[in-house]
Amino acid sequence: MISTRVFPLASLLLSAAIFGFFYAWVCSTMWGLDAAGPAVAIEAMQAMNASVRNAVFFPAFFLTPAVLAVTAALLMRTGRRGAAIWFALAAGVYATGGFGVTVLVNVPMNQALAQVVVPDATEAAGEIWRSYSERWQLWNQVRAMASGLAVLLTGIGLLRIS
């Protein structure tokens, strides 16, 4: 059945895409912003947060848990229980640690930062940025690890398809 070939590969592609997105923030983007002046960092983060809701980001962020779950259901229905369990685990891990953390922690932090008027005083801007960046990065690492684990679980699921 073609859907039991297409959906597992789509699951891998989407979960890898969102992992790569979160991972890039861990290993470069936030370090770069931390190295910039705090006013620049705040303004840049406000601009990036405003631009991320787009058609390119949508599939990886929003469709990953659904495609993983559909893949698990299709595999279960076709008697591939062993593979289905791995895709279901990947869906749960991403839905909780990637999607859930983003919606419950990172998005509210981003919305609060969007309301900030960047102060002229470097010290005041530095305080705002440090407070935001440290907490945001901690939770971004959580969602990056969860998304990476979802990729790994998806890979295991692919290996279990026979």
C-alpha positions in Angstrom: 0.0 0.0 0.0 1.5 3.3 -1.1 0.3 5.2 2.1 2.4 2.9 4.2 5.4 4.0 2.2 4.6 7.7 1.8 3.5 8.5 5.3 6.5 7.0 7.1 8.8 9.0 4.8 6.8 12.2 5.3 7.0 11.5 9.1 10.7 11.4 8.9 11.0 14.5 6.7 8.7 16.6 8.9 10.2 15.5 12.2 13.7 16.1 10.9 12.7 19.5 9.6 11.3 20.7 13.0 14.3 19.2 14.8 16.6 21.1 12.5 14.7 24.3 13.1 14.9 24.1 16.9 18.5 22.8 16.7 19.6 25.8 14.7 18.4 28.1 17.5 20.4 26.1 20.0 23.7 26.1 18.2 23.8 29.4 16.4 20.9 31.8 16.4 20.6 32.5 20.1 24.4 32.5 20.6 24.6 35.1 17.8 21.9 37.2 19.4 23.6 37.0 22.8 26.8 38.2 21.3 25.0 41.3 19.7 24.1 44.3 21.7 20.9 43.7 23.8 18.8 46.3 21.9 19.8 44.7 18.6 19.0 41.2 20.0 15.6 42.2 21.3 14.7 43.9 18.0 16.0 40.9 15.9 14.1 38.4 18.1 10.9 40.4 17.8 11.3 40.5 14.0 12.1 36.7 13.8 9.1 35.8 16.0 6.8 38.0 13.9 8.0 36.3 10.7 8.0 32.6 11.8 4.3 32.1 11.3 4.4 31.3 7.6 3.6 28.6 5.1 7.1 27.2 5.2 7.1 26.7 9.0 3.5 25.5 9.2 4.0 21.9 7.9 6.9 21.0 10.1 5.5 22.6 13.3 1.8 21.8 13.0 1.6 18.7 10.8 4.4 16.6 12.3 2.3 15.2 15.2 -0.6 14.5 12.9 1.4 12.8 10.2 3.3 10.7 12.8 -0.1 9.7 14.4 -1.6 8.9 11.0 1.4 6.8 10.1 1.1 4.9 13.3 -2.6 4.2 12.6 -1.9 3.1 9.1 0.8 0.8 10.1 -1.3 -0.6 13.0 -4.2 -1.2 10.5 -1.9 -3.1 8.1 -0.6 -5.4 10.9 2.8 -3.6 11.4 2.3 -3.2 15.2 6.0 -3.0 16.0 6.6 -0.1 13.6 3.4 1.6 14.6 4.4 1.8 18.2 7.6 3.7 17.3 5.7 6.2 15.2 3.1 6.6 18.0 5.9 7.2 20.5 7.5 9.8 18.2 4.1 11.5 17.8 3.7 11.7 21.6 7.2 12.9 22.3 7.0 15.7 19.7 3.4 16.6 20.6 4.5 17.0 24.3 8.1 18.1 24.2 8.2 20.0 20.9 4.7 21.4 20.1 3.5 21.6 23.7 6.5 23.3 25.1 6.4 25.8 22.2 2.8 26.6 22.7 2.9 26.7 26.5 6.3 28.4 27.1 8.1 29.8 24.1 5.1 31.4 22.4 4.0 33.3 25.5 7.5 34.5 26.1 7.7 35.6 22.5 4.4 37.4 22.8 5.6 39.2 25.9 8.8 40.2 24.2 6.8 41.6 21.2 5.2 44.1 23.6 8.6 45.4 24.8 9.6 48.8 23.7 13.4 48.6 23.5 14.9 51.0 26.1 17.5 53.4 25.1 19.6 52.5 28.2 22.0 49.6 27.4 21.8 48.3 30.9 18.0 48.2 30.9 17.9 46.5 27.5 20.6 44.0 28.7 18.4 43.1 31.7 15.4 42.4 29.5 17.4 40.4 27.0 19.3 38.3 29.6 16.1 37.5 31.4 14.4 36.4 28.2 17.3 34.7 26.5 18.3 32.4 29.4 14.8 31.1 30.0 13.9 30.9 26.3 17.1 28.9 25.5 16.5 26.4 28.3 13.0 25.6 26.9 14.3 25.6 23.4 16.8 23.0 24.3 14.0 20.9 25.7 12.0 21.1 22.5 15.1 20.5 20.4 15.9 17.3 22.4 12.3 16.2 22.2 12.2 16.8 18.5 15.5 15.0 18.0 14.2 12.1 20.0 11.1 12.1 17.7 13.4 11.8 14.7 15.2 8.9 16.3 12.0 7.1 17.2 10.8 7.7 13.6 14.0 6.2 12.3 13.5 3.1 14.5 9.9 2.9 13.2 11.2 2.9 9.6 13.6 0.1 10.4 10.8 -1.9 11.9 8.6 -1.7 8.7 8.8 -5.0 6.9 
